[in-house]
Amino acid sequence: MSDPKHSSKQDQGAVASDLARREDPYNVTQASRIYFLPNLMTAGNLFCGFMAITHCIQARLAETALSGEYRGLTNYEHYKYAVWFIFGAAAFDTLDGRLARMGGRESLFGAEFDSLADVISFGMAPALLMFYLILAPTTGNYEWFRNIGWAIGFVYLLCAAMRLARFNVITNPLLRPGTKDSNKDFVGLPVPAAALTVAATVLFLLKLAETDRSLKAWALLLPPLMLLVAFLMVSTVRYPSGKGVDMQTQTRLQPFILLMCAIGLVVFYKEFAVLGLCLAYLFFGLFRYFRRGRPGVFAKT
């Protein structure tokens, strides 16, 4: 006769082994799980990126059309749609990560899918937005830019792709199994923040263009800004992630009122307020980095 205690221990061991296998992120079943809501948000992110690229191309077609329009919209209107689709992609990108963490439904498939979508929405779309927008005002006095504009766009895209690849590597559970980084800050400027900075700058330029149809010198602010955010993406400057803010986060009355006022300003003066917020976030990381006296902004991680 078999020993009941021995059988019970075997059963418990089998259950523990099965649980460990399921928790292993490199288990084939666990790694390839497609959780509906988080991946639906990632698909929304990818769709917005695709539509932003489409409107960039249509803006260029409108600019070269004899009527000055394409599909009933001017090139500036197409650019505005591209900007808002990039903003929409950022909103979807925020939601997919939060839904995954809230439900405890993170998988390696979701992480890779998210990075691929980010390359399109926050890498390719802003690069095309800058490149096509700059081509028009520089065909006159600044035609020389056409020879280097593609290179600046590619540098931005390259840094965005490398930033996403590095993020996947340093957050890979294989490197530090069973442990999590207690520091919630991002290493390097997040790709969505970089894209939002470029998009907000374009929105600001388009607002100025409503009174002066020639962007010219104003538009030349984009290339150096893109180079700055490109190098910050692959730097070791840390930026706050906001992951600590959730449904349980509490605040005082005064900060809450100030936040509501800030949201109101963004709504009514979006062309200026959004750019101000993006630049504030951009330079906050740099200010904090240099205040701590850490040399080598572009040092290896």
C-alpha positions, 0 to 999 in steps of 0.5 A: 500500500502506498503511504498517504503522507508520501502521496500528499507530499508528491501532490504538493510538490507537483502543484508547486512545480506547476505554479513555478512553471506558470510564473516563469516569464520564459514559459512558452505559454506564459510568455506568449499570452495575449491579454485582451484589454492591454493589447487592445490599447497597444493596437490603438497606439499602433493605429494612431501611429499609422494614421499620423504617418498617413496624414503626414503623407497627405499633408505633403500631397496637399502642399504639391496639389494645384488646389492646395488641398488633398481630400478637402484639407490643407497641408496644415490641417493634415499636420494638425491631425497627425499631431493629435493622432500622436497625442492619441497614441500616447494616451493608448500607450499609457493605458496599456501599461497601467491596465497590464499592471493593475490586472497583473497581466504582463507578458513578454508578448505584450512588452514586445508588441508595445515596443514595436507599436512605439517605434511606429507611433513615437519614432517614425511618425514624429520623424516624418512630421518634422521632415515633411513640415520642414521641407515646405518652408525651407524650399526658399531661403533654407533649401540647404536643409533638404540635404540634411533633413533626412539625416536628422529624422533618421538620427531621431528614429535610430535613437528611439529604436535603440531606447526601446531596445535598451528598455526591453533589455534592462527590464528583462526578468532574466537579468534579475530573476525574482527582483524588481528595480526599486527606482521607478524612474526611466533611464533616458527620456521616454520615447512617448515624451520625446514624440510628444515634445516634437508634436507639441512643437509642431502644434505651436508652429502651426498656431503661429502659422495662422497669422504668418503663413510662412514658417521659415525661421520658426520651423528651424527650431525643430531640427535642433530640438529633435537632436536634443530629444534624440540624444536624451533618449539614449542618455542615462538621465533619469526621468520620473515615470509616474508609475507610483500614481494609481487609484489609491494615490492621495493628495492635499486640497491645494495641489488638487486645485492647482492641478485642475487649474493646470488642466484648464490652461492646457484645454484653453491654451493647448498650443502653448501649454502642452509645449510648456509642459513637455519642455518642463519635463524635458529640462527637469530631468537635465536639471536634476541630473546636473544638480546631483553632479553626475558627469557623462550624460551619454555614458553607457548604462 
